[in-house]
Amino acid sequence: METLNLRPGDTAADVGCGDGFYTIPLARFLGPSGKVYAEDISDSELIKLKEHLAKEGLHNVEIIKGAVDDPKLPAGQLDAALIVNAYHEMTEHDVMLRHTLEALKPGGTFVLMEGIWESREAQSRDEQTKHHQLASRLARAEVESAGFEIVGLRDPFIERPPDEDGKSRWWILAARKPVR
């Protein structure tokens, strides 16, 4: 929440929300006067999300069935947007970033979080994403190319103890829509 720079009553999006792991805490934090746009392309995940929202009694979430090249977010309405562990899955990542930028208000915050195994760091983007990973250096270049201003990068954000596959870490990139 801290990295997203949100306050109760703000509007945010969880792009690639899955079953709501981040959507639900966002909705609670933003409160009844706030709003969360929860976007995913998976019908089964959105069905699970609807069930979770009903169970939690949360009414400040609008579910959006996105497309592989468009999260279908409202233009200029978001204070913040979040993509966690879903960006590497986006085959049309450049267009998705542009649409996310368009949905943010000027100065709005964009947060991206992914993981990478050290052994895959030097591999191509295609090789990394085939293994559901992405290096921060690749994402940073793509986010900048889409028109965002990078505010910060914490790499590592979380480190995991080595296992049989080696050492891995999660990173978090914070950016904002330029104020022009």
Secondary structure, 3 states (H helix, E strand, C coil): CCCCCCCCCCEEEEECCCCCCCHHHHHHHHCCCCEEEEEECCHHHHHHHHHHHHHHCCCCEEEEECECCECCCCCCCEEEEEEECCHHHCCCHHHHHHHHHHHEEEEEEEEEEEEEEHHHCCCCHHHHHHCCCCCHHHHHHHHHHCCCEEEEEEEEEEEEEEECCEEEEEEEEEEECCCC
